[in-house]
Amino acid sequence: MVMPGAYADAPTIIREINVVLHLVAALRVASTPERVRELQLRKAALLDRIALKTPDDTDAADVAGDAAIELMRLDHGPVQTPAELTPTLPGIAARGYVRDQYAAYSDGLPVT
């Protein structure tokens, strides 16, 4: 599967795993709302990219959808569940949100 444009300049998946692990360690030392959001965004984007690379793995898609919903909750408070958003394709709408937010983050734009 071709990666969406949001991930065009993203690091390799292995490098991104390393970045996420470093963010987790940094949050143990000093936590700020911005760092927490960056971790959730990068984690959700990483899981989305893994799900895109393994389209037959429904567990990967489910985990990516769950992480996307958590990002939406962090940004906007309570949100609908993935099944309510897209009953036939759980998590797809939320994963689109992650892609939009990651693209803005990668471009250095303010994100919500």
PDB file as gemmi writes it, atoms N, CA and C in Angstrom:
CRYST1    1.000    1.000    1.000  90.00  90.00  90.00 P 1                      
ATOM      1  N   MET A   1       0.828  -1.185   0.000  1.00  0.00           N  
ATOM      2  CA  MET A   1       0.000   0.000   0.000  1.00  0.00           C  
ATOM      3  C   MET A   1       0.872   1.246   0.000  1.00  0.00           C  
ATOM      4  N   VAL A   2       0.488   2.232  -0.747  1.00  0.00           N  
ATOM      5  CA  VAL A   2       1.209   3.492  -0.815  1.00  0.00           C  
ATOM      6  C   VAL A   2       0.872   4.326   0.418  1.00  0.00           C  
ATOM      7  N   MET A   3       1.884   4.917   1.009  1.00  0.00           N  
ATOM      8  CA  MET A   3       1.672   5.758   2.186  1.00  0.00           C  
ATOM      9  C   MET A   3       0.993   7.062   1.786  1.00  0.00           C  
ATOM     10  N   PRO A   4       0.061   7.530   2.615  1.00  0.00           N  
ATOM     11  CA  PRO A   4      -0.555   8.827   2.350  1.00  0.00           C  
ATOM     12  C   PRO A   4       0.501   9.934   2.378  1.00  0.00           C  
ATOM     13  N   GLY A   5       0.208  11.032   1.721  1.00  0.00           N  
ATOM     14  CA  GLY A   5       1.133  12.157   1.656  1.00  0.00           C  
ATOM     15  C   GLY A   5       1.549  12.684   3.014  1.00  0.00           C  
ATOM     16  N   ALA A   6       0.705  12.500   4.025  1.00  0.00           N  
ATOM     17  CA  ALA A   6       1.037  12.977   5.369  1.00  0.00           C  
ATOM     18  C   ALA A   6       2.344  12.377   5.867  1.00  0.00           C  
ATOM     19  N   TYR A   7       2.664  11.191   5.380  1.00  0.00           N  
ATOM     20  CA  TYR A   7       3.846  10.488   5.859  1.00  0.00           C  
ATOM     21  C   TYR A   7       5.012  10.545   4.868  1.00  0.00           C  
ATOM     22  N   ALA A   8       4.913  11.411   3.882  1.00  0.00           N  
ATOM     23  CA  ALA A   8       5.942  11.486   2.839  1.00  0.00           C  
ATOM     24  C   ALA A   8       7.333  11.745   3.408  1.00  0.00           C  
ATOM     25  N   ASP A   9       7.426  12.602   4.411  1.00  0.00           N  
ATOM     26  CA  ASP A   9       8.729  12.949   4.984  1.00  0.00           C  
ATOM     27  C   ASP A   9       8.965  12.297   6.339  1.00  0.00           C  
ATOM     28  N   ALA A  10       8.137  11.336   6.692  1.00  0.00           N  
ATOM     29  CA  ALA A  10       8.268  10.681   7.993  1.00  0.00           C  
ATOM     30  C   ALA A  10       9.530   9.821   8.034  1.00  0.00           C  
ATOM     31  N   PRO A  11      10.115   9.712   9.223  1.00  0.00           N  
ATOM     32  CA  PRO A  11      11.266   8.820   9.360  1.00  0.00           C  
ATOM     33  C   PRO A  11      10.844   7.372   9.103  1.00  0.00           C  
ATOM     34  N   THR A  12      11.802   6.498   8.935  1.00  0.00           N  
ATOM     35  CA  THR A  12      11.471   5.083   8.784  1.00  0.00           C  
ATOM     36  C   THR A  12      10.718   4.618  10.034  1.00  0.00           C  
ATOM     37  N   ILE A  13       9.990   3.536   9.905  1.00  0.00           N  
ATOM     38  CA  ILE A  13       9.215   3.030  11.035  1.00  0.00           C  
ATOM     39  C   ILE A  13      10.136   2.684  12.211  1.00  0.00           C  
ATOM     40  N   ILE A  14      11.260   2.069  11.953  1.00  0.00           N  
ATOM     41  CA  ILE A  14      12.189   1.715  13.035  1.00  0.00           C  
ATOM     42  C   ILE A  14      12.706   2.976  13.722  1.00  0.00           C  
ATOM     43  N   ARG A  15      13.073   3.986  12.958  1.00  0.00           N  
ATOM     44  CA  ARG A  15      13.555   5.240  13.547  1.00  0.00           C  
ATOM     45  C   ARG A  15      12.438   5.903  14.357  1.00  0.00           C  
ATOM     46  N   GLU A  16      11.213   5.852  13.853  1.00  0.00           N  
ATOM     47  CA  GLU A  16      10.092   6.468  14.565  1.00  0.00           C  
ATOM     48  C   GLU A  16       9.806   5.733  15.875  1.00  0.00           C  
ATOM     49  N   ILE A  17       9.960   4.419  15.887  1.00  0.00           N  
ATOM     50  CA  ILE A  17       9.813   3.673  17.138  1.00  0.00           C  
ATOM     51  C   ILE A  17      10.825   4.196  18.156  1.00  0.00           C  
ATOM     52  N   ASN A  18      12.049   4.417  17.718  1.00  0.00           N  
ATOM     53  CA  ASN A  18      13.090   4.950  18.596  1.00  0.00           C  
ATOM     54  C   ASN A  18      12.713   6.338  19.112  1.00  0.00           C  
ATOM     55  N   VAL A  19      12.186   7.189  18.245  1.00  0.00           N  
ATOM     56  CA  VAL A  19      11.772   8.534  18.655  1.00  0.00           C  
ATOM     57  C   VAL A  19      10.662   8.448  19.710  1.00  0.00           C  
ATOM     58  N   VAL A  20       9.686   7.583  19.470  1.00  0.00           N  
ATOM     59  CA  VAL A  20       8.586   7.420  20.429  1.00  0.00           C  
ATOM     60  C   VAL A  20       9.126   6.948  21.774  1.00  0.00           C  
ATOM     61  N   LEU A  21      10.051   6.005  21.770  1.00  0.00           N  
ATOM     62  CA  LEU A  21      10.639   5.533  23.024  1.00  0.00           C  
ATOM     63  C   LEU A  21      11.382   6.643  23.754  1.00  0.00           C  
ATOM     64  N   HIS A  22      12.091   7.482  23.020  1.00  0.00           N  
ATOM     65  CA  HIS A  22      12.793   8.618  23.628  1.00  0.00           C  
ATOM     66  C   HIS A  22      11.806   9.636  24.196  1.00  0.00           C  
ATOM     67  N   LEU A  23      10.689   9.847  23.511  1.00  0.00           N  
ATOM     68  CA  LEU A  23       9.662  10.758  24.035  1.00  0.00           C  
ATOM     69  C   LEU A  23       9.073  10.224  25.339  1.00  0.00           C  
ATOM     70  N   VAL A  24       8.833   8.923  25.398  1.00  0.00           N  
ATOM     71  CA  VAL A  24       8.320   8.316  26.625  1.00  0.00           C  
ATOM     72  C   VAL A  24       9.314   8.557  27.767  1.00  0.00           C  
ATOM     73  N   ALA A  25      10.591   8.331  27.514  1.00  0.00           N  
ATOM     74  CA  ALA A  25      11.613   8.543  28.541  1.00  0.00           C  
ATOM     75  C   ALA A  25      11.682  10.015  28.953  1.00  0.00           C  
ATOM     76  N   ALA A  26      11.582  10.914  27.996  1.00  0.00           N  
ATOM     77  CA  ALA A  26      11.627  12.345  28.302  1.00  0.00           C  
ATOM     78  C   ALA A  26      10.433  12.774  29.144  1.00  0.00           C  
ATOM     79  N   LEU A  27       9.280  12.180  28.898  1.00  0.00           N  
ATOM     80  CA  LEU A  27       8.091  12.529  29.676  1.00  0.00           C  
ATOM     81  C   LEU A  27       8.215  12.081  31.128  1.00  0.00           C  
ATOM     82  N   ARG A  28       9.006  11.065  31.373  1.00  0.00           N  
ATOM     83  CA  ARG A  28       9.226  10.640  32.757  1.00  0.00           C  
ATOM     84  C   ARG A  28      10.001  11.696  33.531  1.00  0.00           C  
ATOM     85  N   VAL A  29      10.827  12.477  32.826  1.00  0.00           N  
ATOM     86  CA  VAL A  29      11.639  13.516  33.452  1.00  0.00           C  
ATOM     87  C   VAL A  29      10.864  14.822  33.557  1.00  0.00           C  
ATOM     88  N   ALA A  30      10.252  15.229  32.471  1.00  0.00           N  
ATOM     89  CA  ALA A  30       9.519  16.501  32.448  1.00  0.00           C  
ATOM     90  C   ALA A  30       8.336  16.365  31.493  1.00  0.00           C  
ATOM     91  N   SER A  31       7.159  16.487  32.052  1.00  0.00           N  
ATOM     92  CA  SER A  31       5.947  16.345  31.246  1.00  0.00           C  
ATOM     93  C   SER A  31       5.286  17.695  31.028  1.00  0.00           C  
ATOM     94  N   THR A  32       4.988  17.969  29.775  1.00  0.00           N  
ATOM     95  CA  THR A  32       4.215  19.167  29.429  1.00  0.00           C  
ATOM     96  C   THR A  32       3.075  18.728  28.522  1.00  0.00           C  
ATOM     97  N   PRO A  33       2.000  19.501  28.463  1.00  0.00           N  
ATOM     98  CA  PRO A  33       0.908  19.129  27.553  1.00  0.00           C  
ATOM     99  C   PRO A  33       1.371  18.995  26.105  1.00  0.00           C  
ATOM    100  N   GLU A  34       2.306  19.834  25.695  1.00  0.00           N  
ATOM    101  CA  GLU A  34       2.806  19.772  24.315  1.00  0.00           C  
ATOM    102  C   GLU A  34       3.557  18.470  24.059  1.00  0.00           C  
ATOM    103  N   ARG A  35       4.354  18.057  25.019  1.00  0.00           N  
ATOM    104  CA  ARG A  35       5.112  16.809  24.849  1.00  0.00           C  
ATOM    105  C   ARG A  35       4.192  15.594  24.887  1.00  0.00           C  
ATOM    106  N   VAL A  36       3.186  15.632  25.754  1.00  0.00           N  
ATOM    107  CA  VAL A  36       2.227  14.533  25.821  1.00  0.00           C  
ATOM    108  C   VAL A  36       1.508  14.402  24.486  1.00  0.00           C  
ATOM    109  N   ARG A  37       1.094  15.543  23.920  1.00  0.00           N  
ATOM    110  CA  ARG A  37       0.395  15.511  22.631  1.00  0.00           C  
ATOM    111  C   ARG A  37       1.317  15.028  21.521  1.00  0.00           C  
ATOM    112  N   GLU A  38       2.564  15.500  21.531  1.00  0.00           N  
ATOM    113  CA  GLU A  38       3.507  15.049  20.504  1.00  0.00           C  
ATOM    114  C   GLU A  38       3.682  13.542  20.574  1.00  0.00           C  
ATOM    115  N   LEU A  39       3.795  13.004  21.776  1.00  0.00           N  
ATOM    116  CA  LEU A  39       3.930  11.555  21.918  1.00  0.00           C  
ATOM    117  C   LEU A  39       2.696  10.855  21.367  1.00  0.00           C  
ATOM    118  N   GLN A  40       1.506  11.303  21.738  1.00  0.00           N  
ATOM    119  CA  GLN A  40       0.295  10.635  21.277  1.00  0.00           C  
ATOM    120  C   GLN A  40       0.154  10.735  19.759  1.00  0.00           C  
ATOM    121  N   LEU A  41       0.482  11.888  19.202  1.00  0.00           N  
ATOM    122  CA  LEU A  41       0.412  12.064  17.747  1.00  0.00           C  
ATOM    123  C   LEU A  41       1.393  11.141  17.041  1.00  0.00           C  
ATOM    124  N   ARG A  42       2.622  11.134  17.497  1.00  0.00           N  
ATOM    125  CA  ARG A  42       3.630  10.304  16.826  1.00  0.00           C  
ATOM    126  C   ARG A  42       3.341   8.825  16.999  1.00  0.00           C  
ATOM    127  N   LYS A  43       2.837   8.442  18.168  1.00  0.00           N  
ATOM    128  CA  LYS A  43       2.470   7.046  18.392  1.00  0.00           C  
ATOM    129  C   LYS A  43       1.306   6.650  17.478  1.00  0.00           C  
ATOM    130  N   ALA A  44       0.285   7.500  17.401  1.00  0.00           N  
ATOM    131  CA  ALA A  44      -0.871   7.197  16.548  1.00  0.00           C  
ATOM    132  C   ALA A  44      -0.451   7.126  15.078  1.00  0.00           C  
ATOM    133  N   ALA A  45       0.411   8.041  14.650  1.00  0.00           N  
ATOM    134  CA  ALA A  45       0.880   8.025  13.261  1.00  0.00           C  
ATOM    135  C   ALA A  45       1.722   6.785  12.982  1.00  0.00           C  
ATOM    136  N   LEU A  46       2.560   6.413  13.921  1.00  0.00           N  
ATOM    137  CA  LEU A  46       3.371   5.205  13.765  1.00  0.00           C  
ATOM    138  C   LEU A  46       2.488   3.972  13.614  1.00  0.00           C  
ATOM    139  N   LEU A  47       1.496   3.845  14.472  1.00  0.00           N  
ATOM    140  CA  LEU A  47       0.597   2.694  14.395  1.00  0.00           C  
ATOM    141  C   LEU A  47      -0.226   2.713  13.114  1.00  0.00           C  
ATOM    142  N   ASP A  48      -0.608   3.907  12.657  1.00  0.00           N  
ATOM    143  CA  ASP A  48      -1.334   4.024  11.394  1.00  0.00           C  
ATOM    144  C   ASP A  48      -0.452   3.557  10.238  1.00  0.00           C  
ATOM    145  N   ARG A  49       0.799   3.956  10.249  1.00  0.00           N  
ATOM    146  CA  ARG A  49       1.718   3.542   9.179  1.00  0.00           C  
ATOM    147  C   ARG A  49       1.921   2.032   9.181  1.00  0.00           C  
ATOM    148  N   ILE A  50       2.028   1.431  10.358  1.00  0.00           N  
ATOM    149  CA  ILE A  50       2.170  -0.023  10.439  1.00  0.00           C  
ATOM    150  C   ILE A  50       0.915  -0.692   9.892  1.00  0.00           C  
ATOM    151  N   ALA A  51      -0.254  -0.172  10.255  1.00  0.00           N  
ATOM    152  CA  ALA A  51      -1.513  -0.739   9.753  1.00  0.00           C  
ATOM    153  C   ALA A  51      -1.614  -0.607   8.238  1.00  0.00           C  
ATOM    154  N   LEU A  52      -1.143   0.495   7.700  1.00  0.00           N  
ATOM    155  CA  LEU A  52      -1.168   0.684   6.244  1.00  0.00           C  
ATOM    156  C   LEU A  52      -0.258  -0.317   5.540  1.00  0.00           C  
ATOM    157  N   LYS A  53       0.852  -0.656   6.184  1.00  0.00           N  
ATOM    158  CA  LYS A  53       1.794  -1.608   5.577  1.00  0.00           C  
ATOM    159  C   LYS A  53       1.329  -3.051   5.719  1.00  0.00           C  
ATOM    160  N   THR A  54       0.395  -3.293   6.620  1.00  0.00           N  
ATOM    161  CA  THR A  54      -0.107  -4.654   6.847  1.00  0.00           C  
ATOM    162  C   THR A  54      -1.638  -4.650   6.743  1.00  0.00           C  
ATOM    163  N   PRO A  55      -2.174  -4.397   5.554  1.00  0.00           N  
ATOM    164  CA  PRO A  55      -3.622  -4.216   5.409  1.00  0.00           C  
ATOM    165  C   PRO A  55      -4.462  -5.430   5.768  1.00  0.00           C  
ATOM    166  N   ASP A  56      -3.883  -6.613   5.758  1.00  0.00           N  
ATOM    167  CA  ASP A  56      -4.648  -7.804   6.114  1.00  0.00           C  
ATOM    168  C   ASP A  56      -4.661  -8.076   7.616  1.00  0.00           C  
ATOM    169  N   ASP A  57      -3.913  -7.300   8.375  1.00  0.00           N  
ATOM    170  CA  ASP A  57      -3.827  -7.498   9.823  1.00  0.00           C  
ATOM    171  C   ASP A  57      -4.868  -6.609  10.507  1.00  0.00           C  
ATOM    172  N   THR A  58      -6.002  -7.202  10.861  1.00  0.00           N  
ATOM    173  CA  THR A  58      -7.071  -6.412  11.476  1.00  0.00           C  
ATOM    174  C   THR A  58      -6.677  -5.920  12.866  1.00  0.00           C  
ATOM    175  N   ASP A  59      -5.803  -6.627  13.554  1.00  0.00           N  
ATOM    176  CA  ASP A  59      -5.337  -6.151  14.863  1.00  0.00           C  
ATOM    177  C   ASP A  59      -4.572  -4.839  14.709  1.00  0.00           C  
ATOM    178  N   ALA A  60      -3.740  -4.745  13.697  1.00  0.00           N  
ATOM    179  CA  ALA A  60      -2.983  -3.511  13.470  1.00  0.00           C  
ATOM    180  C   ALA A  60      -3.933  -2.343  13.203  1.00  0.00           C  
ATOM    181  N   ALA A  61      -4.958  -2.578  12.410  1.00  0.00           N  
ATOM    182  CA  ALA A  61      -5.936  -1.520  12.121  1.00  0.00           C  
ATOM    183  C   ALA A  61      -6.702  -1.125  13.379  1.00  0.00           C  
ATOM    184  N   ASP A  62      -7.061  -2.095  14.199  1.00  0.00           N  
ATOM    185  CA  ASP A  62      -7.779  -1.809  15.444  1.00  0.00           C  
ATOM    186  C   ASP A  62      -6.926  -0.978  16.402  1.00  0.00           C  
ATOM    187  N   VAL A  63      -5.673  -1.364  16.561  1.00  0.00           N  
ATOM    188  CA  VAL A  63      -4.775  -0.643  17.464  1.00  0.00           C  
ATOM    189  C   VAL A  63      -4.543   0.772  16.942  1.00  0.00           C  
ATOM    190  N   ALA A  64      -4.363   0.913  15.639  1.00  0.00           N  
ATOM    191  CA  ALA A  64      -4.179   2.245  15.044  1.00  0.00           C  
ATOM    192  C   ALA A  64      -5.427   3.098  15.265  1.00  0.00           C  
ATOM    193  N   GLY A  65      -6.600   2.515  15.104  1.00  0.00           N  
ATOM    194  CA  GLY A  65      -7.845   3.242  15.341  1.00  0.00           C  
ATOM    195  C   GLY A  65      -7.984   3.678  16.790  1.00  0.00           C  
ATOM    196  N   ASP A  66      -7.615   2.794  17.729  1.00  0.00           N  
ATOM    197  CA  ASP A  66      -7.672   3.137  19.157  1.00  0.00           C  
ATOM    198  C   ASP A  66      -6.734   4.300  19.480  1.00  0.00           C  
ATOM    199  N   ALA A  67      -5.526   4.270  18.949  1.00  0.00           N  
ATOM    200  CA  ALA A  67      -4.567   5.349  19.198  1.00  0.00           C  
ATOM    201  C   ALA A  67      -5.062   6.664  18.586  1.00  0.00           C  
ATOM    202  N   ALA A  68      -5.705   6.569  17.428  1.00  0.00           N  
ATOM    203  CA  ALA A  68      -6.251   7.765  16.780  1.00  0.00           C  
ATOM    204  C   ALA A  68      -7.367   8.377  17.623  1.00  0.00           C  
ATOM    205  N   ILE A  69      -8.231   7.528  18.167  1.00  0.00           N  
ATOM    206  CA  ILE A  69      -9.309   8.016  19.029  1.00  0.00           C  
ATOM    207  C   ILE A  69      -8.729   8.688  20.270  1.00  0.00           C  
ATOM    208  N   GLU A  70      -7.665   8.130  20.823  1.00  0.00           N  
ATOM    209  CA  GLU A  70      -7.040   8.745  21.999  1.00  0.00           C  
ATOM    210  C   GLU A  70      -6.482  10.126  21.665  1.00  0.00           C  
ATOM    211  N   LEU A  71      -5.914  10.290  20.484  1.00  0.00           N  
ATOM    212  CA  LEU A  71      -5.440  11.613  20.072  1.00  0.00           C  
ATOM    213  C   LEU A  71      -6.616  12.576  19.959  1.00  0.00           C  
ATOM    214  N   MET A  72      -7.703  12.124  19.354  1.00  0.00           N  
ATOM    215  CA  MET A  72      -8.880  12.979  19.227  1.00  0.00           C  
ATOM    216  C   MET A  72      -9.422  13.366  20.607  1.00  0.00           C  
ATOM    217  N   ARG A  73      -9.427  12.434  21.548  1.00  0.00           N  
ATOM    218  CA  ARG A  73      -9.889  12.735  22.914  1.00  0.00           C  
ATOM    219  C   ARG A  73      -8.971  13.743  23.588  1.00  0.00           C  
ATOM    220  N   LEU A  74      -7.676  13.584  23.379  1.00  0.00           N  
ATOM    221  CA  LEU A  74      -6.713  14.516  23.950  1.00  0.00           C  
ATOM    222  C   LEU A  74      -6.949  15.924  23.403  1.00  0.00           C  
ATOM    223  N   ASP A  75      -7.229  16.006  22.118  1.00  0.00           N  
ATOM    224  CA  ASP A  75      -7.424  17.301  21.464  1.00  0.00           C  
ATOM    225  C   ASP A  75      -8.797  17.918  21.713  1.00  0.00           C  
ATOM    226  N   HIS A  76      -9.831  17.077  21.791  1.00  0.00           N  
ATOM    227  CA  HIS A  76     -11.198  17.606  21.774  1.00  0.00           C  
ATOM    228  C   HIS A  76     -12.090  17.101  22.888  1.00  0.00           C  
ATOM    229  N   GLY A  77     -11.575  16.341  23.822  1.00  0.00           N  
ATOM    230  CA  GLY A  77     -12.422  15.761  24.863  1.00  0.00           C  
ATOM    231  C   GLY A  77     -13.143  14.537  24.330  1.00  0.00           C  
ATOM    232  N   PRO A  78     -14.246  14.145  24.973  1.00  0.00           N  
ATOM    233  CA  PRO A  78     -14.958  12.938  24.545  1.00  0.00           C  
ATOM    234  C   PRO A  78     -15.358  12.998  23.064  1.00  0.00           C  
ATOM    235  N   VAL A  79     -15.120  11.919  22.379  1.00  0.00           N  
ATOM    236  CA  VAL A  79     -15.505  11.808  20.971  1.00  0.00           C  
ATOM    237  C   VAL A  79     -16.237  10.496  20.776  1.00  0.00           C  
ATOM    238  N   GLN A  80     -16.865  10.384  19.637  1.00  0.00           N  
ATOM    239  CA  GLN A  80     -17.547   9.135  19.312  1.00  0.00           C  
ATOM    240  C   GLN A  80     -16.539   8.004  19.180  1.00  0.00           C  
ATOM    241  N   THR A  81     -17.006   6.795  19.398  1.00  0.00           N  
ATOM    242  CA  THR A  81     -16.133   5.636  19.218  1.00  0.00           C  
ATOM    243  C   THR A  81     -15.918   5.408  17.733  1.00  0.00           C  
ATOM    244  N   PRO A  82     -14.857   4.693  17.370  1.00  0.00           N  
ATOM    245  CA  PRO A  82     -14.627   4.426  15.941  1.00  0.00           C  
ATOM    246  C   PRO A  82     -15.828   3.792  15.259  1.00  0.00           C  
ATOM    247  N   ALA A  83     -16.511   2.867  15.934  1.00  0.00           N  
ATOM    248  CA  ALA A  83     -17.663   2.206  15.308  1.00  0.00           C  
ATOM    249  C   ALA A  83     -18.783   3.201  15.023  1.00  0.00           C  
ATOM    250  N   GLU A  84     -18.950   4.195  15.889  1.00  0.00           N  
ATOM    251  CA  GLU A  84     -19.980   5.219  15.655  1.00  0.00           C  
ATOM    252  C   GLU A  84     -19.580   6.159  14.519  1.00  0.00           C  
ATOM    253  N   LEU A  85     -18.275   6.391  14.380  1.00  0.00           N  
ATOM    254  CA  LEU A  85     -17.803   7.277  13.320  1.00  0.00           C  
ATOM    255  C   LEU A  85     -17.963   6.633  11.949  1.00  0.00           C  
ATOM    256  N   THR A  86     -17.577   5.387  11.836  1.00  0.00           N  
ATOM    257  CA  THR A  86     -17.639   4.663  10.571  1.00  0.00           C  
ATOM    258  C   THR A  86     -18.008   3.218  10.859  1.00  0.00           C  
ATOM    259  N   PRO A  87     -19.296   2.904  10.947  1.00  0.00           N  
ATOM    260  CA  PRO A  87     -19.707   1.568  11.365  1.00  0.00           C  
ATOM    261  C   PRO A  87     -19.132   0.428  10.538  1.00  0.00           C  
ATOM    262  N   THR A  88     -18.873   0.651   9.257  1.00  0.00           N  
ATOM    263  CA  THR A  88     -18.368  -0.453   8.442  1.00  0.00           C  
ATOM    264  C   THR A  88     -16.850  -0.544   8.454  1.00  0.00           C  
ATOM    265  N   LEU A  89     -16.171   0.532   8.772  1.00  0.00           N  
ATOM    266  CA  LEU A  89     -14.708   0.531   8.798  1.00  0.00           C  
ATOM    267  C   LEU A  89     -14.228   1.214  10.083  1.00  0.00           C  
ATOM    268  N   PRO A  90     -14.293   0.530  11.221  1.00  0.00           N  
ATOM    269  CA  PRO A  90     -13.939   1.167  12.492  1.00  0.00           C  
ATOM    270  C   PRO A  90     -12.557   1.813  12.461  1.00  0.00           C  
ATOM    271  N   GLY A  91     -12.478   3.018  12.979  1.00  0.00           N  
ATOM    272  CA  GLY A  91     -11.209   3.710  13.130  1.00  0.00           C  
ATOM    273  C   GLY A  91     -10.710   4.452  11.910  1.00  0.00           C  
ATOM    274  N   ILE A  92     -11.292   4.237  10.750  1.00  0.00           N  
ATOM    275  CA  ILE A  92     -10.776   4.866   9.533  1.00  0.00           C  
ATOM    276  C   ILE A  92     -10.892   6.389   9.607  1.00  0.00           C  
ATOM    277  N   ALA A  93     -12.022   6.910  10.040  1.00  0.00           N  
ATOM    278  CA  ALA A  93     -12.191   8.364  10.129  1.00  0.00           C  
ATOM    279  C   ALA A  93     -11.201   8.955  11.126  1.00  0.00           C  
ATOM    280  N   ALA A  94     -11.023   8.302  12.257  1.00  0.00           N  
ATOM    281  CA  ALA A  94     -10.083   8.790  13.259  1.00  0.00           C  
ATOM    282  C   ALA A  94      -8.652   8.736  12.736  1.00  0.00           C  
ATOM    283  N   ARG A  95      -8.333   7.708  11.985  1.00  0.00           N  
ATOM    284  CA  ARG A  95      -6.984   7.619  11.417  1.00  0.00           C  
ATOM    285  C   ARG A  95      -6.752   8.717  10.396  1.00  0.00           C  
ATOM    286  N   GLY A  96      -7.774   9.128   9.686  1.00  0.00           N  
ATOM    287  CA  GLY A  96      -7.649  10.279   8.785  1.00  0.00           C  
ATOM    288  C   GLY A  96      -7.309  11.547   9.556  1.00  0.00           C  
ATOM    289  N   TYR A  97      -7.897  11.677  10.731  1.00  0.00           N  
ATOM    290  CA  TYR A  97      -7.591  12.819  11.601  1.00  0.00           C  
ATOM    291  C   TYR A  97      -6.108  12.812  11.966  1.00  0.00           C  
ATOM    292  N   VAL A  98      -5.590  11.640  12.300  1.00  0.00           N  
ATOM    293  CA  VAL A  98      -4.165  11.519  12.639  1.00  0.00           C  
ATOM    294  C   VAL A  98      -3.310  11.969  11.461  1.00  0.00           C  
ATOM    295  N   ARG A  99      -3.662  11.542  10.274  1.00  0.00           N  
ATOM    296  CA  ARG A  99      -2.877  11.915   9.086  1.00  0.00           C  
ATOM    297  C   ARG A  99      -2.883  13.422   8.881  1.00  0.00           C  
ATOM    298  N   ASP A 100      -4.043  14.042   9.044  1.00  0.00           N  
ATOM    299  CA  ASP A 100      -4.129  15.507   8.901  1.00  0.00           C  
ATOM    300  C   ASP A 100      -3.261  16.200   9.950  1.00  0.00           C  
ATOM    301  N   GLN A 101      -3.347  15.738  11.184  1.00  0.00           N  
ATOM    302  CA  GLN A 101      -2.576  16.356  12.265  1.00  0.00           C  
ATOM    303  C   GLN A 101      -1.082  16.116  12.092  1.00  0.00           C  
ATOM    304  N   TYR A 102      -0.708  14.929  11.621  1.00  0.00           N  
ATOM    305  CA  TYR A 102       0.707  14.638  11.404  1.00  0.00           C  
ATOM    306  C   TYR A 102       1.269  15.488  10.268  1.00  0.00           C  
ATOM    307  N   ALA A 103       0.488  15.679   9.225  1.00  0.00           N  
ATOM    308  CA  ALA A 103       0.932  16.528   8.117  1.00  0.00           C  
ATOM    309  C   ALA A 103       1.172  17.953   8.601  1.00  0.00           C  
ATOM    310  N   ALA A 104       0.260  18.475   9.410  1.00  0.00           N  
ATOM    311  CA  ALA A 104       0.436  19.833   9.959  1.00  0.00           C  
ATOM    312  C   ALA A 104       1.663  19.876  10.869  1.00  0.00           C  
ATOM    313  N   TYR A 105       1.828  18.877  11.699  1.00  0.00           N  
ATOM    314  CA  TYR A 105       2.975  18.791  12.612  1.00  0.00           C  
ATOM    315  C   TYR A 105       4.284  18.754  11.811  1.00  0.00           C  
ATOM    316  N   SER A 106       4.309  17.953  10.770  1.00  0.00           N  
ATOM    317  CA  SER A 106       5.513  17.826   9.934  1.00  0.00           C  
ATOM    318  C   SER A 106       5.850  19.130   9.224  1.00  0.00           C  
ATOM    319  N   ASP A 107       4.803  19.902   8.900  1.00  0.00           N  
ATOM    320  CA  ASP A 107       5.014  21.186   8.231  1.00  0.00           C  
ATOM    321  C   ASP A 107       5.307  22.310   9.215  1.00  0.00           C  
ATOM    322  N   GLY A 108       5.284  21.989  10.513  1.00  0.00           N  
ATOM    323  CA  GLY A 108       5.555  22.995  11.534  1.00  0.00           C  
ATOM    324  C   GLY A 108       4.372  23.919  11.793  1.00  0.00           C  
ATOM    325  N   LEU A 109       3.193  23.501  11.339  1.00  0.00           N  
ATOM    326  CA  LEU A 109       2.015  24.335  11.543  1.00  0.00           C  
ATOM    327  C   LEU A 109       1.409  24.061  12.914  1.00  0.00           C  
ATOM    328  N   PRO A 110       0.681  25.037  13.458  1.00  0.00           N  
ATOM    329  CA  PRO A 110      -0.009  24.770  14.726  1.00  0.00           C  
ATOM    330  C   PRO A 110      -1.064  23.681  14.511  1.00  0.00           C  
ATOM    331  N   VAL A 111      -1.208  22.822  15.493  1.00  0.00           N  
ATOM    332  CA  VAL A 111      -2.186  21.746  15.404  1.00  0.00           C  
ATOM    333  C   VAL A 111      -3.168  21.866  16.558  1.00  0.00           C  
ATOM    334  N   THR A 112      -4.337  21.254  16.364  1.00  0.00           N  
ATOM    335  CA  THR A 112      -5.352  21.307  17.419  1.00  0.00           C  
ATOM    336  C   THR A 112      -5.571  19.954  18.009  1.00  0.00           C  
TER     337      THR A 112                                                      
END                                                                             
